[in-house]
Amino acid sequence: MKPKKDIKEMSDRFTIIINGLKSYGKTYPNEEVVRNVLHSLPTSWEAKVTAIEEAKNLETFSLDVLIDSLLTHEMRLNNGSE
């Protein structure tokens, strides 16, 4: 995730990359996609990443549910800083 970017922008960028790779016939298992998104988050998100990795089965955890969870967490972080 780039500095000063939010989860929505990161998700949109990641989706464009994944769809581009799919158009060339390259696909990735769900677990790998979810792990790549989690590992792309800044270190300030480490607690959330650890919680998700420990609580969820990443083989079945969908990218959409992950993004929703991250967006919710981001909203909570932003509300706390205001």
Rosetta constraint file for C-alpha pairs under 8 A:
AtomPair CA 1 CA 5 HARMONIC 6.88 0.50
AtomPair CA 1 CA 10 HARMONIC 5.88 0.50
AtomPair CA 1 CA 40 HARMONIC 5.34 0.50
AtomPair CA 1 CA 41 HARMONIC 5.39 0.50
AtomPair CA 1 CA 42 HARMONIC 6.58 0.50
AtomPair CA 2 CA 10 HARMONIC 7.65 0.50
AtomPair CA 5 CA 9 HARMONIC 6.24 0.50
AtomPair CA 5 CA 10 HARMONIC 6.83 0.50
AtomPair CA 6 CA 10 HARMONIC 6.31 0.50
AtomPair CA 6 CA 74 HARMONIC 7.98 0.50
AtomPair CA 7 CA 11 HARMONIC 5.91 0.50
AtomPair CA 7 CA 67 HARMONIC 7.53 0.50
AtomPair CA 7 CA 70 HARMONIC 6.84 0.50
AtomPair CA 7 CA 71 HARMONIC 6.11 0.50
AtomPair CA 7 CA 74 HARMONIC 7.35 0.50
AtomPair CA 8 CA 12 HARMONIC 6.08 0.50
AtomPair CA 8 CA 71 HARMONIC 7.29 0.50
AtomPair CA 9 CA 13 HARMONIC 6.17 0.50
AtomPair CA 10 CA 14 HARMONIC 6.07 0.50
AtomPair CA 11 CA 15 HARMONIC 6.04 0.50
AtomPair CA 11 CA 67 HARMONIC 7.10 0.50
AtomPair CA 12 CA 16 HARMONIC 6.29 0.50
AtomPair CA 13 CA 17 HARMONIC 6.39 0.50
AtomPair CA 14 CA 18 HARMONIC 6.18 0.50
AtomPair CA 14 CA 37 HARMONIC 7.88 0.50
AtomPair CA 15 CA 19 HARMONIC 5.97 0.50
AtomPair CA 16 CA 20 HARMONIC 6.03 0.50
AtomPair CA 17 CA 21 HARMONIC 6.28 0.50
AtomPair CA 18 CA 22 HARMONIC 6.21 0.50
AtomPair CA 18 CA 27 HARMONIC 7.91 0.50
AtomPair CA 19 CA 23 HARMONIC 6.26 0.50
AtomPair CA 20 CA 24 HARMONIC 6.82 0.50
AtomPair CA 21 CA 25 HARMONIC 6.55 0.50
AtomPair CA 21 CA 26 HARMONIC 5.22 0.50
AtomPair CA 21 CA 27 HARMONIC 6.89 0.50
AtomPair CA 22 CA 26 HARMONIC 4.95 0.50
AtomPair CA 22 CA 27 HARMONIC 5.57 0.50
AtomPair CA 28 CA 32 HARMONIC 6.39 0.50
AtomPair CA 28 CA 33 HARMONIC 6.50 0.50
AtomPair CA 29 CA 33 HARMONIC 6.52 0.50
AtomPair CA 30 CA 34 HARMONIC 6.20 0.50
AtomPair CA 30 CA 58 HARMONIC 7.66 0.50
AtomPair CA 30 CA 59 HARMONIC 6.17 0.50
AtomPair CA 30 CA 60 HARMONIC 7.23 0.50
AtomPair CA 30 CA 61 HARMONIC 7.67 0.50
AtomPair CA 30 CA 62 HARMONIC 6.95 0.50
AtomPair CA 30 CA 63 HARMONIC 7.47 0.50
AtomPair CA 31 CA 35 HARMONIC 6.05 0.50
AtomPair CA 31 CA 58 HARMONIC 5.11 0.50
AtomPair CA 31 CA 59 HARMONIC 4.57 0.50
AtomPair CA 31 CA 60 HARMONIC 7.22 0.50
AtomPair CA 31 CA 61 HARMONIC 7.43 0.50
AtomPair CA 32 CA 36 HARMONIC 6.05 0.50
AtomPair CA 33 CA 37 HARMONIC 6.37 0.50
AtomPair CA 33 CA 63 HARMONIC 7.38 0.50
AtomPair CA 34 CA 38 HARMONIC 6.26 0.50
AtomPair CA 34 CA 58 HARMONIC 6.85 0.50
AtomPair CA 34 CA 61 HARMONIC 7.56 0.50
AtomPair CA 34 CA 62 HARMONIC 7.36 0.50
AtomPair CA 34 CA 63 HARMONIC 5.87 0.50
AtomPair CA 34 CA 66 HARMONIC 7.39 0.50
AtomPair CA 35 CA 39 HARMONIC 6.03 0.50
AtomPair CA 35 CA 58 HARMONIC 7.60 0.50
AtomPair CA 36 CA 40 HARMONIC 6.11 0.50
AtomPair CA 37 CA 41 HARMONIC 6.83 0.50
AtomPair CA 38 CA 49 HARMONIC 6.00 0.50
AtomPair CA 39 CA 49 HARMONIC 7.91 0.50
AtomPair CA 41 CA 45 HARMONIC 6.27 0.50
AtomPair CA 41 CA 46 HARMONIC 7.83 0.50
AtomPair CA 42 CA 46 HARMONIC 7.29 0.50
AtomPair CA 45 CA 49 HARMONIC 6.22 0.50
AtomPair CA 46 CA 50 HARMONIC 6.08 0.50
AtomPair CA 47 CA 51 HARMONIC 6.16 0.50
AtomPair CA 48 CA 52 HARMONIC 6.23 0.50
AtomPair CA 49 CA 53 HARMONIC 6.13 0.50
AtomPair CA 50 CA 54 HARMONIC 6.07 0.50
AtomPair CA 51 CA 55 HARMONIC 5.94 0.50
AtomPair CA 52 CA 56 HARMONIC 5.61 0.50
AtomPair CA 53 CA 57 HARMONIC 7.50 0.50
AtomPair CA 53 CA 58 HARMONIC 7.04 0.50
AtomPair CA 56 CA 61 HARMONIC 6.68 0.50
AtomPair CA 57 CA 61 HARMONIC 5.94 0.50
AtomPair CA 58 CA 62 HARMONIC 7.84 0.50
AtomPair CA 61 CA 65 HARMONIC 6.98 0.50
AtomPair CA 61 CA 66 HARMONIC 7.12 0.50
AtomPair CA 62 CA 66 HARMONIC 6.28 0.50
AtomPair CA 63 CA 67 HARMONIC 6.13 0.50
AtomPair CA 64 CA 68 HARMONIC 6.19 0.50
AtomPair CA 65 CA 69 HARMONIC 6.15 0.50
AtomPair CA 66 CA 70 HARMONIC 6.18 0.50
AtomPair CA 67 CA 71 HARMONIC 6.02 0.50
AtomPair CA 68 CA 72 HARMONIC 6.18 0.50
AtomPair CA 69 CA 73 HARMONIC 6.23 0.50
AtomPair CA 70 CA 74 HARMONIC 6.05 0.50
AtomPair CA 71 CA 75 HARMONIC 6.20 0.50
AtomPair CA 72 CA 76 HARMONIC 6.36 0.50
AtomPair CA 73 CA 77 HARMONIC 6.22 0.50
AtomPair CA 74 CA 78 HARMONIC 6.11 0.50
AtomPair CA 75 CA 79 HARMONIC 6.06 0.50
AtomPair CA 76 CA 80 HARMONIC 6.15 0.50
AtomPair CA 77 CA 81 HARMONIC 6.45 0.50
AtomPair CA 78 CA 82 HARMONIC 6.52 0.50
